[in-house]
Amino acid sequence: MFDAQNFRFGCSTLMVSGRCQSEQVVWPNKLKNVAQAASAIEAFVREFKTSWIIARLNYKTPLEALEELLHTKEAAD
């Protein structure tokens, strides 16, 4: 079964107002190593999926839109 909580979005999906995750997370923070960068990006993706409301997703969070899509697909099968 598909695990929506672990679904990963690419940078193109994370585009918000012309900014991708590198501009939102990596550039403004002074990260000391790759592990710290990975942790910061993972936290950003988690916040993006659960709390950012996106107009092109009918004013839903990405996770809500994905769950709706999966529910619709299951109902069609």
Secondary structure, DSSP 8 states (H G I E B T S, - for coil): ---GGG----TTTT-BTTB-HIIIIITTS---SHHHHHHHHHHHHHHHHHH--BGGGTSB-HHHHHHHHHHHHHHH-
